[in-house]
Amino acid sequence: IIGMVTEKIESKERLFMKIEDLEATATVLVPSNLSKEIIEKAHSILLDQVVCINAIKGNNDLIVAKDFILPDIPQKSSRKAEVPVYAALMSDIHVGSNKFMEKEFNRFLGWLKGERGNDKVRNIASHIKYLVIAGDIVDGIGIYPGQLEELTITDIYEQYREAAKLLEQVPDYIEIIVIPGNHDATRKALPQPALPKDYAEPLTETRKIYSLGNPSTISLHGVELLLFHGRSLDDVAAVAPNVSFDTPDKSMKLLLQGRHLAPIYGERTPIAPEKRDFMVIDRTPDIFHAGHVHIMKCNRYRGTLIVNSGAWQEQTDFQQRMGLTPTPGIVPIVNLQTSNLSVIDFTQPW
């Protein structure tokens, strides 16, 4: 049977699920005598996720599960560029915050221009063709209570002008692609359109910048990237077992398995009522790039490279209260010809 999970109930050592389709509802029992792998898979299934269940009919209209089949992405070999070009992946710059790591970001810019680092890292910089930014370019205004006290720039237009001053220092031969995040000046509900012209104009006045929506799929030298800011990672980390804010790569893996970028409805992630569900992962990406949680993590799943690109903001008071220790100032660099990943730490003086 195929249905959407509407409720999960744990009773002693058993797990019950309620599922529905357009015509009916059913209760599914996950018995404790199933293999550990299947039981763990059942517990990792998220609310509002569509699953296929291999089951038998029990008593009183109860369905007894034998296994769960997720939409999942297929195992594949990732596409490769024909030439040795690299992409630098980043997110959560948070220009305007008093925690923005300006010194470290300028160190990154100096490295891009070939002015910093040893021969090895300068060689990497010389091959970078793309800079991909997965949202939260600025810190925004009024995003959370008390934010004004943590801002050095309290005007949203001025925040984008300051961000433009930084990005215009990126060498002209490097193409910049940006999508918005929940701190940026666009609607908060997913999917988010590209930055409005009024705010994006300072970014595009001095150089070419490709401003896209969140999420977006792009192709760089034939390598397909799925870009997503990652707001829904909060919801996944809050409910999925063996997943936390410190392991965004595991949360992103669950999104790939469910082939949906925001599977849980009604929690922290606002979702717009569009006629088409733009959060479905139709195509299998070669690289899945997100941010939002300020933790740099990389992994591979079924041939897809998973990258959460960390941040350029030191630990905030809110993160400290939540017990979250970010890993800012660390940039993952992908060789699009080999799919190999290099990680460069700009928090250390060179």
C-alpha positions in Angstrom: 0.0 0.0 0.0 1.0 3.6 -0.6 0.0 6.5 1.6 1.0 9.6 3.5 1.9 9.2 7.1 -0.4 11.4 9.3 0.5 10.2 12.8 3.1 8.0 14.6 2.3 6.5 18.0 4.8 4.5 20.1 3.3 1.9 22.5 5.7 -0.1 24.6 8.0 -1.8 22.0 5.7 -1.3 19.1 5.2 1.5 16.6 1.8 2.4 15.1 1.4 4.7 12.1 -1.7 6.2 10.6 -1.6 6.7 6.9 -4.0 8.1 4.3 -4.6 8.5 0.6 -7.3 10.4 -1.3 -9.9 7.8 -0.5 -9.2 6.1 2.9 -7.2 5.9 6.0 -5.5 2.9 7.7 -3.5 2.0 10.8 -0.2 0.2 10.4 1.5 -1.8 13.1 5.3 -2.1 13.0 5.9 -5.3 15.0 9.0 -5.6 17.2 10.1 -8.9 15.6 11.2 -7.1 12.4 14.9 -6.7 11.7 16.7 -3.8 13.4 17.2 -2.2 10.0 13.5 -2.1 9.1 12.5 -0.8 12.6 15.1 2.0 12.3 13.8 2.8 8.9 10.2 3.0 10.3 11.3 5.3 13.1 13.1 7.6 10.6 10.0 8.1 8.5 8.7 11.7 8.9 5.1 12.9 9.3 3.5 13.9 6.0 6.0 11.7 4.1 4.7 9.4 1.4 5.8 5.8 1.8 5.1 2.4 0.2 4.5 -0.4 2.8 4.9 -4.1 2.2 2.3 -5.5 4.6 -0.2 -8.1 5.4 -3.7 -7.7 6.6 -4.2 -8.2 10.4 -7.3 -8.4 12.6 -9.9 -5.7 12.8 -8.6 -3.8 9.7 -5.1 -3.5 11.1 -2.3 -3.6 8.6 0.9 -5.3 9.8 4.1 -3.9 8.1 6.8 -6.2 6.8 9.0 -3.5 5.2 9.0 0.1 4.1 9.9 1.4 0.6 10.9 5.0 0.4 10.7 7.1 -2.8 14.5 7.5 -2.5 17.1 8.5 -5.1 18.6 5.8 -7.3 22.2 4.7 -7.0 24.2 6.4 -9.7 27.5 7.7 -10.9 27.7 11.4 -10.6 28.2 13.5 -13.8 31.6 15.0 -14.2 32.9 18.2 -15.9 35.2 17.7 -18.8 37.7 20.2 -17.6 39.2 20.8 -14.1 37.0 23.5 -12.7 36.0 24.0 -9.1 33.0 25.4 -7.2 33.2 27.1 -3.8 30.1 26.4 -1.8 29.0 28.7 1.0 26.0 30.1 2.8 24.9 32.2 5.8 27.2 35.1 5.4 24.9 37.3 7.6 26.3 40.7 6.6 25.0 43.3 9.1 25.3 41.0 12.2 27.8 42.0 14.9 28.9 38.3 14.7 29.7 38.5 11.0 33.3 37.3 10.5 34.6 40.1 8.3 38.3 39.4 8.9 37.9 35.7 7.9 35.7 36.6 4.9 38.3 39.1 3.7 40.9 36.3 4.1 38.8 34.2 1.8 38.5 37.0 -0.7 42.3 37.4 -0.6 42.7 33.7 -1.2 40.4 33.8 -4.2 42.5 36.6 -5.7 45.7 34.5 -5.2 47.1 36.8 -2.6 47.0 34.3 0.4 48.0 30.8 1.1 50.7 28.3 0.1 51.1 26.9 -3.3 48.7 24.0 -2.7 45.7 26.2 -1.7 46.6 28.9 -4.3 46.4 26.2 -7.0 42.9 25.3 -5.8 41.9 29.0 -5.9 43.2 29.3 -9.5 40.7 26.6 -10.6 37.6 28.1 -9.0 35.0 29.1 -11.6 31.9 29.3 -9.5 30.9 30.7 -6.1 27.5 29.3 -5.0 25.8 30.9 -2.0 22.9 29.0 -0.5 21.1 31.9 1.3 21.2 34.3 4.2 23.5 36.8 2.4 22.5 39.3 5.1 21.3 39.1 8.6 18.0 40.9 7.8 15.8 43.0 10.1 13.2 41.7 12.5 13.9 38.0 12.0 13.8 37.2 15.7 13.1 39.1 19.0 16.0 41.3 20.1 17.8 41.1 16.8 18.4 44.8 16.5 20.7 44.6 19.5 22.9 42.2 17.5 23.2 44.3 14.3 25.9 46.6 13.2 23.8 47.6 10.2 20.2 48.3 11.0 19.0 49.2 7.4 18.2 46.2 5.1 19.2 48.1 2.0 22.5 49.1 3.6 23.1 45.4 4.5 22.9 44.4 0.8 25.1 47.4 -0.2 27.7 46.2 2.2 27.4 42.6 0.9 27.8 43.9 -2.6 31.1 45.6 -1.6 32.4 42.3 -0.5 31.2 40.2 -3.5 32.5 42.8 -6.0 36.0 41.8 -4.9 35.5 38.3 -6.2 37.5 38.0 -9.4 35.5 38.6 -12.6 36.1 35.2 -14.1 34.3 33.5 -11.1 30.5 33.3 -11.6 28.4 33.9 -8.5 25.1 32.2 -8.0 22.9 33.1 -5.0 19.6 31.9 -3.6 17.7 33.5 -0.6 17.4 32.2 2.9 15.0 33.0 5.7 17.1 36.1 6.8 16.9 37.6 3.3 14.5 40.2 2.0 11.9 38.0 0.3 8.9 36.0 1.5 9.6 33.4 4.2 7.3 30.7 2.8 8.8 28.0 0.6 9.4 28.1 -2.2 11.1 31.5 -2.0 11.4 33.6 -5.2 14.6 35.2 -6.1 15.6 38.4 -4.2 13.4 41.4 -5.3 15.2 43.8 -7.6 15.1 46.6 -5.1 17.3 44.6 -2.7 19.3 42.6 -5.3 20.3 45.7 -7.3 23.4 46.6 -5.3 24.6 43.1 -5.8 24.3 43.2 -9.5 25.3 46.9 -10.2 29.1 46.2 -10.2 29.2 42.6 -11.5 27.2 39.8 -12.9 25.4 37.7 -10.2 22.8 35.0 -11.0 20.0 35.5 -8.4 17.7 32.4 -8.3 14.9 31.2 -6.1 15.0 28.8 -3.2 15.2 25.9 -4.0 16.9 25.8 -7.4 18.5 23.3 -9.7 21.5 24.4 -11.7 24.0 22.8 -14.0 27.7 23.7 -13.8 29.8 22.3 -16.6 27.3 19.4 -16.8 27.3 18.7 -13.0 23.8 19.2 -11.6 23.4 20.9 -8.2 20.3 21.1 -6.1 20.5 24.3 -4.1 18.3 24.7 -0.9 18.8 27.1 2.0 17.7 24.4 4.4 15.0 25.9 6.7 13.3 22.5 7.0 16.4 20.9 8.5 15.2 22.4 11.8 12.0 20.3 11.6 13.9 17.1 10.7 16.5 17.5 13.5 13.7 18.0 16.0 11.9 14.7 15.4 14.1 12.2 13.5 16.1 9.7 15.6 19.9 9.8 15.5 19.8 13.2 13.9 20.6 16.5 15.4 21.5 20.1 14.5 25.1 19.0 14.6 24.5 16.4 11.8 22.8 18.3 8.9 24.2 15.8 6.5 22.0 13.1 8.0 19.0 15.4 7.8 19.7 16.1 4.2 20.0 12.4 3.5 16.5 11.9 4.9 15.3 14.6 2.5 16.8 12.7 -0.4 15.3 9.4 0.8 11.9 11.0 0.9 12.5 13.0 -2.3 11.0 16.1 -0.7 12.8 19.3 0.7 10.1 20.1 3.3 8.2 17.0 4.1 6.7 18.1 7.5 3.8 20.5 7.3 2.8 22.8 10.1 6.0 23.1 12.1 8.7 25.8 11.9 8.9 25.8 8.1 6.3 27.9 6.4 5.1 26.4 3.1 3.2 28.4 0.5 0.0 26.8 -1.0 1.2 26.6 -4.6 -0.7 24.6 -7.2 2.4 22.6 -7.8 4.7 21.2 -5.1 8.1 22.8 -5.9 9.7 21.1 -3.0 9.6 17.6 -4.6 13.0 16.4 -5.6 12.2 15.4 -9.2 15.8 15.0 -10.4 18.6 13.2 -8.7 21.3 15.8 -8.1 25.1 15.2 -8.3 25.5 17.7 -5.5 23.0 18.6 -2.8 24.0 21.9 -1.3 22.3 23.5 1.7 23.1 25.7 4.7 21.0 27.3 7.5 22.2 25.4 10.5 25.8 26.9 10.5 27.4 23.4 10.7 29.8 22.4 7.9 29.2 18.8 7.1 29.8 16.7 3.9 28.8 13.2 3.0 27.9 11.0 0.1 24.7 9.0 -0.5 24.0 6.8 -3.5 26.4 8.8 -5.7 25.2 12.2 -4.6 27.6 14.5 -2.7 25.8 16.1 0.3 27.3 19.5 1.4 26.1 21.7 4.2 28.4 24.7 3.9 28.4 26.2 7.4 28.4 30.0 7.9 30.4 33.2 8.2 28.8 34.1 11.6 30.2 33.4 15.0 28.1 31.8 17.7 25.1 33.9 18.5 23.4 34.3 21.9 20.5 32.2 20.6 22.8 29.4 19.4 24.5 29.5 22.7 21.2 29.1 24.6 20.3 26.2 22.2 23.7 24.5 22.9 24.6 24.8 19.2 28.3 25.3 18.4 28.6 26.4 14.8 31.6 25.7 12.5 31.9 29.0 10.6 34.7 30.2 8.2 35.2 26.8 6.7 34.6 26.5 2.9 34.0 23.3 1.0 35.5 23.3 -2.5 34.3 20.8 -5.1 36.4 19.7 -8.1 33.6 19.3 -10.7 35.8 17.1 -12.9 36.5 14.5 -10.2 33.8 15.2 -7.6 36.6 15.3 -5.0 36.1 17.7 -2.1 38.6 20.0 -0.4 37.9 21.9 2.8 39.7 25.1 3.6 39.6 26.7 7.1 39.8 30.5 6.9 39.6 30.9 10.7 43.3 30.2 11.0 45.7 33.0 10.1 47.8 32.3 7.1 
